[in-house]
Amino acid sequence: MKKSAVVSILAMLTALLFCGAFTAVAKDRISKQTAECLECHSSTTTGIVKQWEKSAHWSSGVGCYECHKAEKTDADAMDHYGFTVAIIVSPRDCGQCHAKETAEQEASHHAKAGDILNTKDGILGQTVGGEPAVAVACRQCHGSIVKVNADGTLDTGTWPNTGIGRVNPDGSKGTCSACHTRHRFSKEQARQPETCGKCHLGPDHPQKEVYEESKHGILYRAFKDDMNMDKSKWVSGEDYFDAATCATCHMSATRNQGVTHDVGTRLSWDLRAPVSKRTANSPEKLKAMKDVCSSCHAGPFVDGFYKQLDEFVEFYNNKFAIPAREIRALLIKEGVLTKANFDDKIDWIYWELWHHEGRRARHGAAMSGPDYAWWHGIYEVAKHFYTELLPEAKEACEKAGKPEVYKQIIAKYIDGRKEHEWYTKGFDKKRIQEMKKYYQERYQQKVD
């Protein structure tokens, strides 16, 4: 036998012996209670056990009982073959070992995601839609208020649910397994952009789609295997260089700041509201996000990007968002529209203008998605504003016998604003000629 083959066999045997020893050590750490759980669950829920056996919990001796044990006084406590357990492992339970992460998560916007269901989104879901739609749609991202039956089992109308803002029977908010999917609870999996894409996609918040069209998303797909996403230490600019993921920008460590489970720590703008505003302590948050960007980009690049973003958000606010909001408010004040939501056509137009197109535009600008900033964004905002909101306002005023209200709108918001007056006065001929000349010189071709 060749020497190289002997060396390879010895190395393999050494590895197997090491793995066997490691397994024995890990099993020695498992509590008697967990060992008893495994006597049944190894055959009845094999997949769950196999996932757990590949987790950091397993190698640390943290098992079924350590996570699911409960006090008899707990709201969701139930007797399970002589053990007092709870089905839900809440952030408060995880906090017994992960105190810092739990505190950050419970202070985050994620933990408050269920509150959104108390807004107009909730009216749409419950009234325009219905309870079955809310249970399988809205609450699966935003979270349900989990109800407990008399015997400690969970009400199937509110469970299963891993919504990020779930309200647990112990009063805690959120669920760690929304990102660290049970029962591996893998850091590598939580760092994948697809994890965030479970909720952050679609017509009103297409962060996943924007990311995929951005250079970050393109580079991630090309060099994913080089990004060391399975490593415990994962510092941008040190442990990986090729791309940023959602976790990179919003949660993960840099050379200058540690990991955070408060996803709002680095967000200086609120891009989901009808009109965007700076967030609390926005200078500090902007500094933290710029630090992330600086892991890969030079200072002038980073400063230039945020200058463009700031100007874009202010442009969206001032040209479309604020006028649209004030026009609808004026129509309600003058009795042209009712105060109720979604009973007039213009309510729906305004809703989609900011809630869908407006958000897409702002997220496109913030995440380097040019198609979402323009065609799926501001273009759609403008189309809604000029061809739907204003004509509907005119028709509503005429039906209400108050045409003078529409004239007031045109005078203040259209003819009184340089950027809108083309709507009634037509395109500025001088400006058109200037644009044609520019593009003719730029592209060396005639412009029609």
N, C-alpha and C positions, 0 to 999 in steps of 0.2 A: 504493500500500500504506500502511496506517495506521502511524503512528510506533510504536504499541505492539506491532504485529506484527513490525516490524523489530527492535525491542529484544529481543523474545522469541527470534527466530531467531538474533540475535547471541549471546544468552546461551546458547542451546543449542549453537551451534557452539563457543563458548568452553569449555563443559563437555565436549564431545566431544574437543576438542583436549587439554584438561587430562587427561581419562581416558586418552587415547592416550599422552600423555607419561608419565603415572603408570605405565601398563602397561609401557612401554619401560624405565623406570627399574627396575621390579620384576623384569622379565625379565633385565636386566643383572646383577641380584644373584644369580640362580640359578647354581649351580655347574655345571661341565661334566658332572659325574657325574649330577646331577639332570636336566639337559637330555637326556642320553642315556636315562635312565629314561623320560622323557616321550615319546620317540620311539615306544615300544611301548605304554606304559600309557595314552596319550591315546586310543587306539583299543580296547585290550583291557579296560581298567577305566575307562571314561569317567566314570562317576559319581564314583569316588574322586577323579579329577583335578579335576572340576568343583567338588567340595566343597572340595578344597584351595585352588583358585583364589579361593575366597571367604573364605579364612581369613587371620588375622593372620600366620600363618607364611609364606604366599605373598608378602604385601607386604613381609615382612622378609627374603625370600630364603632361608627355611628350607624345604628340599624333601625329596624322597623319600630321597635318599642321606644327608642330614644326620641324619635320624632312624633310618634302618634300617641304616646301616653297622655292621659288626661286625669284631672281631678274629678271626683264624683260630683262636685258642685259646678263644674263647667256646663254651660248651656247645651253643648253638643256631646256631652259624655255619654258613652254607651258601653254596656257589658258585652265583651267579645271573648267567649270561651274562657271566662275567668279573669280577663284583663279589662281594665277601664281605659278605653281609648277614644279618640276622636278621629273622624275621617279626615277633616281638614287640618292641614299643617299650615298655620297662619304665619305671617311675618313675626308676630310676637313669639311664636314657638321657635322660629329660626333665630330670633334675636338672643336666645339663650347662649348661642355660640357666636353669632354674627351680629353683635350689638351695634357696631358702627354702621354697617351696611343697612340694617333694619331702620335705624334712626334716620338715615339719609333718605331711604325709600319712603318712609312714612311722612317725611316733610316735603316730598316732591309732588309735582303736578300729576304724576302717574297715580299716586295714591288717592288723588281727588278726582280721578276720571269719572267716577260714578256720579259726581255732582252735575255733570253735563246733562244727565238724563232728567234733571229738574229744570231744564231750560226749554227753548223752543224745539230743540232736537227731540226732547222727550214727548212734546205735544205731537210732533209728526209721527213718532214711533207708535205711541199708544192710541192716538185718535185717528189719524189718517191711515195708519197701519193697523196694528192690533197686537194683543198680548203674545200670541205665538211668534210673530215676527220679532218682537222685542226680545223674547227669550233666546232665540237662536241667532239673532243678529246684534242688536245694540249692546246687550249685556255681555256678550261673549268677548267684546273688547273693553267696554267701559266698566263692566263688573256688575254683579247682582248683589242685592242684600240677601244673603243666604239665610233661609228660614229653617228652623229645626222642628221636627216632629216630636211628639210627646215621648217617644222611645229613644230619642237621641239620633235617629236617622235624619237624613236631610231631605227637605221638600224638593221633589223632582221638578217643580216649577222654577226653582232657583238654583238647582244643582243637577248636573255638573256645570261648573263655571270656573274659568281661570282668567276672567277679566282683570285688567291691571288695577282697577279701582274697586275691586270686590270688597264688600263689607262683611267681615267674618263674624261668626257667632260670638267670639270673644271681644268684639268691638274694634279690633284692628282693621286697618284698610289695606287693600292690595293683596297681591300674591306673588311670592318670589318665583313660583313655577310658571308664571306668565312668560318669563324670559329664560330661566334656568329650568327647562322642562324636566319634570320628574321621569324616572327616578335616578337618572345619572346626574342631574343638576350640573351640567357641563359648562365650564367657562368658555370652551371652544365654541360650543353651540350658541351660547348667548352672544358671542361676538359676531356672529354671522348677520349680515344685513337682512337676510330672509326672516330672522326671528322678529325683527321690528316690523317687517312687511306684513305680518299677520293682520295688523291693525292700521298701519300707516300706509294706506294705498286707497285708490278709488277716486271718485270725482271731486271730493271735498278736501282730501288731504293726501295727495299722491306722492308722498315722500319716497316710497319705494321706486315708483316709476321715474321720478326725477333723478334719483340716485343712479338708476340703471342707465340713463342717457348721459349722465355726467362723466367727466374724465375719471373721477374717483371710482365709479361703478365699472367703467370699462377696464381700468387697471386692476381692479379687484378680481374680475373674471379671468383676466390674463395671468395674474401672478398669485392667485389665492394660495397655491401650494408652497409659496416662498414666504408666507407671512407669519409663520410660527404661531398660529392661533391656538395651538394646544398647549403652549407654554404657560407656566404659572406667572412668570414675570413677562409683561407685554407692554413695553414702553415705546411709543412712537418715536422714530428717529434713532432708536437703539436696537430694538428687537425686530423691527420690520420697517421697510422704507417705501415699498412699491405703491401702496394705496391706503386710503382711509376708509373705514367702515362707519356705520352709524355710531357704534360703541367708541371708536377712536375719537370722534369729535365731541360726543356728548357725555361720555362716562370714563373713558380709559385714561391711563397715566401718561404723562409726558415727563421730560427731564425735570420739570419745575413744579409739577403738581401731581398729586396722587389720584387714585381711582375714586370716583364718586358715584353713588347710586341715586343722587338727586339730578335728574336729567335736565332740570332748569338752571343749573348752576352756571352754564355758559351761554344762556340765551338772553341777548340784550334787547330783542324786539318780541312783542306778542304778534305773531303773524296769523293767528286764527280768528281774531276779533273782527267785527265789521270795519272798524277803523283801527289801524295798528298804533300802538303806543309803546314807548320804551318801558321795559320791565323795571321793577324795583332794583336798585343798585346796579343799573345797566352798565356804568363805566367799568366796574369790577368784573362783571360777567363778560363784557366785550374783551377785556384784557385777558381773561382766562381762555376764551375761545381763540383769540389771536395767538396765544401761546401754543395752542394745538396746531394751528396753521403753520406756525414758524418751525415746526418739526421738519417740514419739507420745503416751505416756501420762504423766499427772502422778504425782508421787511417792506420794501416798496410795493411788492406784489400784493401782500396782505392788506396794506393800507389802501391800495387802489381798489381792491375787491370790495372792502367795506364802504368806501366812498360811493362806489356804484350802487351797492345795495341800499344804503341810506337814501340816496337820491331817488332810487326807484320806489321805495316804500312811501316816501313823502309825495312823490308824483302820483302814485295810486290813491293815497289818502285825499289829496287836495283836488285832483281832477275828477275823480269818480266817486270814491267812497263817501266823503263828507257831503257833496251835493246830493247824491242819491238818498242818503239818510235824511237830510233836511227836507228834500222834496216830499218824501213819504210823510214825514212828521207834519209838514204844512198841510198836506191833503187831509190828514186826520184832524188837525186843529180846526180846519175850515169846514169839517163835516162832509167832505167829499168821500172819505173812507171811514169805515168803522174803526174802533180801537182794537178790535179782535184780530188775532193772527190767522192768516191763511184763509180768510173768507172773501178776500178780494184778489183778483188776478195780479194786481200790482204787488201784493204781499209776496207771491211766489217769484215774481220777476226780481224783486229786490233781494229776496233770500238767496237765490242762485247767483246773483251778481256778486255778492260778497262771500257767501258761504262756499260756493263752488269755484267760479272763475277767479274771484279775487284772491282766494287762498292759493289756488294753483299758481297764479302769477307770482305771488310773494314767495312761495316756497321754491318756485323755479328760479327766481333771482337769488335766493339765499343759498341754494344748493347747486348752483352752476348748471341748471337745466334750461338752456335758451329756448327750446321749443315750448316748454311749459310756461316760461316767463311771457312769451309772446302769443303763439297761436292758440295754445290751450288756456292762456291767461288773459293778458290785457286786450288782445283782439276780441275775445269773447265778452269781456267786461264792457268794452266799448260798444259792441254789437247789442248787448242787452240794454245798455244805457240809451243809445240813440234810436234803435229801431223797435224797442219794446217798452221800456220804462216811460220815456217821454210821450210816445203815442198813446199809451194806456192812460197816462195822467191826463192828457187832453180829452180823451173819450170819457173818462170818469167825471171830469169837471163839467163837460157838456151834459151828461146824463143827470148830474146833480143840479143843473141849472145855474152853474157858477163858472162860466167861461173866463171870468175875470181872474180867477185863481190861477188858471193856466197861463194867462198873460203875465201875471206876476212872476210865475216860475221862469218863463222865457226871459223876462226883463232882467231878473236877478242872476240866474244861473247859466243862461246861454248867451244872450247878447251882451250881458254884463261881464262876461269872462272871455278873454281873448282866445283861449284854447278851445272854446266851444262855439264861438260865433259862426264858424263855417256851416253849422247845422241849419241856420236860417238865412245866412248871407252868401253861402257858397264858398268854394275854395278861393283863397287869396291868389289871384293870377300872378302877381309878382313873385310870391313864394313858390308857386308851381314852376315858374321859369327858372328860378334859382336852383330848385331841386333837380330839374331836368339837366341843367348845365352841369351840376355837380356829378350826377350819375353818368352823363355822357363823357366827361373828362375822366371819371374814375374807371369806367368799364370800356371806354373807347367804342361806344356803340350808340345808335340813335335810341332815344327813349320816347315811347308813344304816350 
